[in-house]
Amino acid sequence: MWLEQYKGIKPDQPFYVTGDALHLYFYPYEIAAYAAGFLRFPVFSLHSFR
């Protein structure tokens, strides 16, 4: 996917929470090649809220 095509985070963007962060993830082909798998990005550390 080219950067110009990325429209940002969707209102129904999949996410999950771990003990220390909120993570957004993207399905294969959504922002990268299938071989890259599910791309995950930590958004912020939950330690900053303690």
N, CA, C and O atoms as a MOPAC input file, in Angstrom:
PM7 MOZYME 1SCF
protein

 N      0.84000 1    -1.17900 1     0.00000 1
 C      0.00000 1     0.00000 1     0.00000 1
 C      0.88300 1     1.23900 1     0.00000 1
 O      1.90100 1     1.29000 1     0.69100 1
 N      0.50400 1     2.18800 1    -0.74300 1
 C      1.24300 1     3.44400 1    -0.80100 1
 C      0.73400 1     4.39600 1     0.26200 1
 O     -0.45600 1     4.39700 1     0.57500 1
 N      1.60000 1     5.18800 1     0.80800 1
 C      1.24800 1     6.11900 1     1.87500 1
 C      0.10500 1     7.04900 1     1.46500 1
 O     -0.72700 1     7.40500 1     2.29900 1
 N      0.05700 1     7.43600 1     0.22000 1
 C     -1.01000 1     8.34000 1    -0.24900 1
 C     -2.38600 1     7.69600 1    -0.15600 1
 O     -3.39100 1     8.40300 1    -0.07600 1
 N     -2.45100 1     6.36500 1    -0.16700 1
 C     -3.72400 1     5.65200 1    -0.13800 1
 C     -4.24700 1     5.44300 1     1.28500 1
 O     -5.43100 1     5.16000 1     1.46900 1
 N     -3.39700 1     5.57700 1     2.27400 1
 C     -3.82200 1     5.33700 1     3.64800 1
 C     -4.71800 1     6.47000 1     4.11500 1
 O     -4.33100 1     7.63700 1     4.04900 1
 N     -5.91000 1     6.13700 1     4.58400 1
 C     -6.90500 1     7.14200 1     4.99100 1
 C     -7.00200 1     7.31500 1     6.50200 1
 O     -7.84000 1     8.08000 1     6.97800 1
 N     -6.17200 1     6.62800 1     7.25700 1
 C     -6.19300 1     6.77600 1     8.70900 1
 C     -6.90800 1     5.63500 1     9.40200 1
 O     -7.32800 1     4.66500 1     8.77100 1
 N     -7.03600 1     5.76700 1    10.68700 1
 C     -7.67600 1     4.74300 1    11.50800 1
 C     -9.18400 1     4.84100 1    11.33600 1
 O     -9.76000 1     5.92900 1    11.37600 1
 N     -9.81600 1     3.68100 1    11.14300 1
 C    -11.26700 1     3.62100 1    10.93700 1
 C    -11.99000 1     3.68700 1    12.29200 1
 O    -11.40700 1     3.34300 1    13.32000 1
 N    -13.25700 1     4.12700 1    12.29500 1
 C    -14.01900 1     4.13300 1    13.54700 1
 C    -14.15400 1     2.73900 1    14.16900 1
 O    -14.27700 1     2.61900 1    15.38800 1
 N    -14.13400 1     1.69800 1    13.35300 1
 C    -14.24700 1     0.33500 1    13.86700 1
 C    -12.92200 1    -0.42400 1    13.77400 1
 O    -12.90500 1    -1.64000 1    13.58700 1
 N    -11.81400 1     0.30900 1    13.90700 1
 C    -10.47500 1    -0.28100 1    13.81700 1
 C    -10.30800 1    -1.36700 1    14.87300 1
 O    -10.57100 1    -1.11700 1    16.05000 1
 N     -9.87600 1    -2.57300 1    14.48400 1
 C     -9.64800 1    -3.62900 1    15.47500 1
 C     -8.50800 1    -3.24400 1    16.42900 1
 O     -7.52800 1    -2.61400 1    16.03300 1
 N     -8.66600 1    -3.63900 1    17.68300 1
 C     -7.63700 1    -3.34800 1    18.68800 1
 C     -7.70100 1    -4.39100 1    19.78400 1
 O     -8.66300 1    -5.15200 1    19.88800 1
 N     -6.66100 1    -4.41300 1    20.59700 1
 C     -6.66700 1    -5.22100 1    21.80600 1
 C     -5.80500 1    -4.51800 1    22.84300 1
 O     -4.97700 1    -3.66800 1    22.51800 1
 N     -6.02000 1    -4.89200 1    24.09400 1
 C     -5.29900 1    -4.28200 1    25.20700 1
 C     -4.48400 1    -5.36300 1    25.90100 1
 O     -4.98500 1    -6.45100 1    26.18800 1
 N     -3.22400 1    -5.04800 1    26.16600 1
 C     -2.37600 1    -5.94500 1    26.94700 1
 C     -2.15500 1    -5.29900 1    28.31000 1
 O     -2.73300 1    -4.25200 1    28.60200 1
 N     -1.34800 1    -5.89700 1    29.11900 1
 C     -1.08200 1    -5.35700 1    30.45000 1
 C     -0.37800 1    -4.02300 1    30.43300 1
 O     -0.39000 1    -3.30900 1    31.43500 1
 N      0.23700 1    -3.66500 1    29.31600 1
 C      0.99100 1    -2.41400 1    29.29300 1
 C      0.71400 1    -1.48400 1    28.11600 1
 O      1.32900 1    -0.42100 1    28.03400 1
 N     -0.20100 1    -1.84600 1    27.19100 1
 C     -0.43700 1    -0.95600 1    26.04700 1
 C     -1.74500 1    -1.26700 1    25.32700 1
 O     -2.30700 1    -2.35300 1    25.47000 1
 N     -2.20900 1    -0.31100 1    24.56500 1
 C     -3.31200 1    -0.47700 1    23.62400 1
 C     -2.67200 1    -0.72000 1    22.26700 1
 O     -1.76800 1     0.01600 1    21.87000 1
 N     -3.12400 1    -1.73700 1    21.55300 1
 C     -2.54200 1    -2.09400 1    20.26200 1
 C     -3.60200 1    -2.03100 1    19.17500 1
 O     -4.69000 1    -2.58300 1    19.33800 1
 N     -3.30100 1    -1.37000 1    18.07900 1
 C     -4.14400 1    -1.40600 1    16.88800 1
 C     -3.56800 1    -2.45800 1    15.96100 1
 O     -2.35300 1    -2.64400 1    15.90800 1
 N     -4.43600 1    -3.15100 1    15.22700 1
 C     -3.91800 1    -4.09300 1    14.24700 1
 C     -4.68300 1    -3.97200 1    12.93900 1
 O     -5.82000 1    -3.50100 1    12.89700 1
 N     -4.02900 1    -4.40800 1    11.88500 1
 C     -4.56700 1    -4.35000 1    10.53500 1
 C     -4.53700 1    -5.74800 1     9.93900 1
 O     -3.59700 1    -6.50700 1    10.17900 1
 N     -5.54700 1    -6.08900 1     9.17400 1
 C     -5.62600 1    -7.39300 1     8.52500 1
 C     -4.65000 1    -7.47900 1     7.35400 1
 O     -4.25600 1    -6.45800 1     6.79100 1
 N     -4.26000 1    -8.71100 1     6.98800 1
 C     -3.40400 1    -8.86700 1     5.80800 1
 C     -4.05100 1    -8.20400 1     4.58900 1
 O     -5.26900 1    -8.26200 1     4.41900 1
 N     -3.25800 1    -7.59600 1     3.77100 1
 C     -3.65200 1    -6.84400 1     2.57400 1
 C     -4.23600 1    -5.46700 1     2.89100 1
 O     -4.38800 1    -4.65100 1     1.98200 1
 N     -4.56200 1    -5.18800 1     4.13400 1
 C     -5.16800 1    -3.89000 1     4.45400 1
 C     -4.15500 1    -2.75600 1     4.29900 1
 O     -4.47800 1    -1.71200 1     3.73200 1
 N     -2.94200 1    -2.95000 1     4.79600 1
 C     -1.91900 1    -1.90800 1     4.64100 1
 C     -0.57700 1    -2.45000 1     4.18000 1
 O      0.37500 1    -1.69100 1     3.99700 1
 N     -0.49700 1    -3.76800 1     3.99100 1
 C      0.76700 1    -4.37400 1     3.56500 1
 C      0.47500 1    -5.68900 1     2.84100 1
 O     -0.67600 1    -6.11700 1     2.75300 1
 N      1.50100 1    -6.30800 1     2.33900 1
 C      1.35700 1    -7.58900 1     1.65600 1
 C      0.88100 1    -8.67900 1     2.62200 1
 O      1.10500 1    -8.59800 1     3.82900 1
 N      0.22700 1    -9.68800 1     2.06900 1
 C     -0.27800 1   -10.79400 1     2.87700 1
 C      0.84400 1   -11.45100 1     3.68100 1
 O      0.63900 1   -11.85400 1     4.82600 1
 N      2.01300 1   -11.55600 1     3.08700 1
 C      3.15000 1   -12.19400 1     3.74900 1
 C      3.55100 1   -11.48100 1     5.03800 1
 O      4.17600 1   -12.09000 1     5.90600 1
 N      3.20700 1   -10.21500 1     5.17800 1
 C      3.52700 1    -9.46100 1     6.39100 1
 C      2.62700 1    -9.87000 1     7.55400 1
 O      2.94900 1    -9.59700 1     8.71100 1
 N      1.50800 1   -10.51900 1     7.25800 1
 C      0.58700 1   -10.96000 1     8.30600 1
 C     -0.18300 1    -9.79900 1     8.91900 1
 O     -0.33200 1    -8.74400 1     8.30300 1
 N     -0.66000 1   -10.00300 1    10.11800 1
 C     -1.39300 1    -8.96700 1    10.83800 1
 C     -0.38200 1    -7.96400 1    11.39600 1
 O      0.44200 1    -8.31100 1    12.24300 1
 N     -0.44700 1    -6.74400 1    10.92700 1
 C      0.46100 1    -5.72300 1    11.45100 1
 C     -0.14900 1    -5.12100 1    12.70600 1
 O     -1.32400 1    -4.75500 1    12.72300 1
 N      0.66500 1    -5.01900 1    13.76600 1
 C      0.20700 1    -4.51200 1    15.05900 1
 C      1.07400 1    -3.33500 1    15.47700 1
 O      2.29000 1    -3.32900 1    15.28100 1
 N      0.41400 1    -2.34000 1    16.05800 1
 C      1.12700 1    -1.15000 1    16.50100 1
 C      0.66200 1    -0.75900 1    17.89200 1
 O     -0.52900 1    -0.52100 1    18.09400 1
 N      1.57300 1    -0.68700 1    18.85700 1
 C      1.18000 1    -0.17000 1    20.17000 1
 C      0.91900 1     1.33400 1    20.04800 1
 O      1.71500 1     2.06600 1    19.45900 1
 N     -0.19000 1     1.77800 1    20.60300 1
 C     -0.57100 1     3.17800 1    20.48000 1
 C     -0.03700 1     3.99700 1    21.64100 1
 O      0.52900 1     5.07100 1    21.43600 1
 N     -0.21000 1     3.50500 1    22.84900 1
 C      0.33400 1     4.21100 1    24.01100 1
 C      0.55900 1     3.20900 1    25.13500 1
 O     -0.01700 1     2.12200 1    25.15100 1
 N      1.37700 1     3.59100 1    26.03400 1
 C      1.67800 1     2.75800 1    27.18600 1
 C      0.66100 1     3.02700 1    28.28200 1
 O      0.38200 1     4.18200 1    28.60600 1
 N      0.11300 1     1.97800 1    28.84700 1
 C     -0.83600 1     2.15400 1    29.93900 1
 C     -0.14500 1     2.60000 1    31.21800 1
 O     -0.80400 1     3.06500 1    32.14900 1
 N      1.17900 1     2.46400 1    31.27300 1
 C      1.92900 1     2.92700 1    32.45300 1
 C      1.84000 1     4.43700 1    32.62300 1
 O      2.00000 1     4.94600 1    33.73200 1
 N      1.58900 1     5.14900 1    31.54500 1
 C      1.49900 1     6.60500 1    31.63600 1
 C      0.22900 1     7.04900 1    32.35300 1
 O      0.11300 1     8.21600 1    32.72800 1
 N     -0.73800 1     6.12600 1    32.55400 1
 C     -1.98600 1     6.47000 1    33.22600 1
 C     -2.02000 1     6.00300 1    34.66300 1
 O     -3.04300 1     6.15600 1    35.33100 1
 N     -0.95000 1     5.44700 1    35.15300 1
 C     -0.93700 1     4.93900 1    36.53300 1
 C     -0.38700 1     5.96300 1    37.48200 1
 O     -0.30100 1     5.70800 1    38.68300 1

